[in-house]
Amino acid sequence: STVTKKLVSSDGEWKNVLTRDQYRILPKRKTERAFTGQYWANHATGVYHCAGCGQEHFMSDDTFDSGSGRPSFSAPILTIARS
């Protein structure tokens, strides 16, 4: 089965580990303006991780141009818990 750990941090803790933009987007649940941000036109090969918890979320092979000005992915990385 897949195990999900909820990351709970105080406002101060978030501000210490995230950039200003990451803080506004992650715990405050805002969005970047379209066609801005570090990843909207990124074509590098690799894995996208959550800036808050480090969990792997998407592979670069699963990106596509949705025309939205934001990174778009066709499938998440599936993490299977091992015993």
Secondary structure by P-SEA (a helix, b strand, c coil): cbbbbbbbbcaaaaaacccaaaaaccccccccccccccccccccbbbbbcccccccccccccccccccccccccccbbbbbcc
